[in-house]
Amino acid sequence: APGVYQLASLLVELDASDEASQILCADALYQMGCVEEAHKLLLLALSRNPQRSPILARLALLQLKKGFTYDGNQLLKKVIKIGDTSCLLPIMDIFKDEDRKLMQTHCHFRALAILK
């Protein structure tokens, strides 16, 4: 993760508008345990493009991880409204096991609540 972060940071420096580099940088920060820094970087990327499912889904996980269930739900709703949920499976590979279980459990219980 540190090497990926260094490379992604360099790419962001070369082109600050490159969304893929920003996401890669945020993912590396997350993997290194720098959740707040990852959150800030994702918010910056979201400010440039508020309808990007990959960014919204990552932010949803970070909100759930912090215990902000309502905010996480709102972000997941936006992902669903946009209609691009294809980003969720690749993102699950990036999440740490505990966070992957948190997201899966949360989504499962929310789906059950909606069905009831």
C-alpha positions as CSV (number, residue, x, y, z in Angstrom):
1,A,0.0,0.0,0.0
2,P,2.7,2.6,0.7
3,G,4.2,2.1,-2.8
4,V,0.8,2.4,-4.4
5,Y,0.1,5.5,-2.4
6,Q,3.4,7.1,-3.5
7,L,2.7,6.3,-7.1
8,A,-0.9,7.5,-6.9
9,S,0.2,10.7,-5.2
10,L,2.7,11.4,-7.9
11,L,-0.1,10.8,-10.5
12,V,-2.4,13.2,-8.7
13,E,0.4,15.8,-8.6
14,L,0.8,15.5,-12.4
15,D,-2.9,15.7,-13.0
16,A,-5.1,16.9,-10.1
17,S,-8.2,16.2,-12.1
18,D,-7.5,12.5,-12.7
19,E,-10.2,10.8,-10.8
20,A,-8.7,7.3,-11.1
21,S,-5.5,8.4,-9.4
22,Q,-7.5,10.1,-6.6
23,I,-9.4,6.9,-6.0
24,L,-6.3,4.8,-6.1
25,C,-4.6,7.2,-3.6
26,A,-7.7,7.0,-1.3
27,D,-7.7,3.2,-1.5
28,A,-4.0,3.0,-0.6
29,L,-4.6,5.4,2.4
30,Y,-7.5,3.2,3.5
31,Q,-5.3,0.1,3.3
32,M,-2.6,1.9,5.4
33,G,-5.2,2.8,8.1
34,C,-5.3,6.5,7.2
35,V,-9.1,6.6,7.1
36,E,-9.6,10.3,7.7
37,E,-7.1,11.2,4.9
38,A,-8.9,8.8,2.6
39,H,-12.2,10.3,3.5
40,K,-11.0,13.9,2.8
41,L,-9.5,12.8,-0.6
42,L,-12.8,11.1,-1.6
43,L,-14.8,14.2,-0.6
44,L,-12.6,16.3,-2.8
45,A,-13.1,13.9,-5.7
46,L,-16.8,13.9,-5.1
47,S,-17.0,17.7,-5.2
48,R,-15.7,17.5,-8.7
49,N,-18.1,14.8,-9.8
50,P,-21.0,14.2,-7.4
51,Q,-22.6,11.4,-9.3
52,R,-19.7,8.9,-9.3
53,S,-20.7,5.6,-7.8
54,P,-17.2,4.3,-7.0
55,I,-16.6,7.4,-4.8
56,L,-20.0,7.3,-3.2
57,A,-19.6,3.6,-2.3
58,R,-16.2,4.1,-0.7
59,L,-17.5,7.0,1.3
60,A,-20.5,4.9,2.4
61,L,-18.1,2.3,3.8
62,L,-16.1,4.9,5.6
63,Q,-19.3,6.4,7.1
64,L,-20.5,3.0,8.3
65,K,-17.0,2.3,9.7
66,K,-17.3,5.5,11.8
67,G,-20.7,4.5,13.0
68,F,-22.6,7.0,10.9
69,T,-25.3,4.6,9.7
70,Y,-27.7,7.3,8.4
71,D,-25.0,8.9,6.3
72,G,-23.8,5.5,5.0
73,N,-27.4,4.7,4.0
74,Q,-27.9,8.0,2.2
75,L,-24.7,7.4,0.2
76,L,-25.7,3.8,-0.7
77,K,-29.1,5.1,-1.8
78,K,-27.4,7.6,-4.2
79,V,-25.4,4.7,-5.7
80,I,-28.6,2.8,-6.3
81,K,-30.4,5.9,-7.7
82,I,-27.5,6.5,-10.1
83,G,-28.0,2.9,-11.2
84,D,-24.3,2.0,-11.4
85,T,-23.9,-0.7,-8.7
86,S,-21.3,-2.6,-10.8
87,C,-18.6,-0.8,-8.7
88,L,-19.6,-2.5,-5.5
89,L,-18.1,-6.0,-6.2
90,P,-14.6,-4.7,-7.2
91,I,-14.6,-2.3,-4.2
92,M,-15.4,-5.3,-1.9
93,D,-12.0,-6.7,-2.9
94,I,-10.3,-3.6,-1.6
95,F,-12.1,-3.5,1.7
96,K,-10.5,-5.2,4.7
97,D,-12.3,-8.4,5.9
98,E,-13.9,-6.7,8.9
99,D,-15.1,-3.8,6.8
100,R,-16.4,-6.1,4.0
101,K,-18.4,-8.0,6.6
102,L,-19.7,-4.7,8.0
103,M,-20.9,-3.6,4.6
104,Q,-22.4,-7.0,3.7
105,T,-24.2,-7.2,7.1
106,H,-25.5,-3.7,6.9
107,C,-26.8,-4.1,3.3
108,H,-28.4,-7.4,4.2
109,F,-30.2,-6.0,7.2
110,R,-31.3,-2.9,5.3
111,A,-32.6,-5.1,2.5
112,L,-34.6,-7.2,4.9
113,A,-36.1,-4.1,6.5
114,I,-37.1,-2.8,3.1
115,L,-38.7,-6.2,2.2
116,K,-40.7,-6.2,5.5
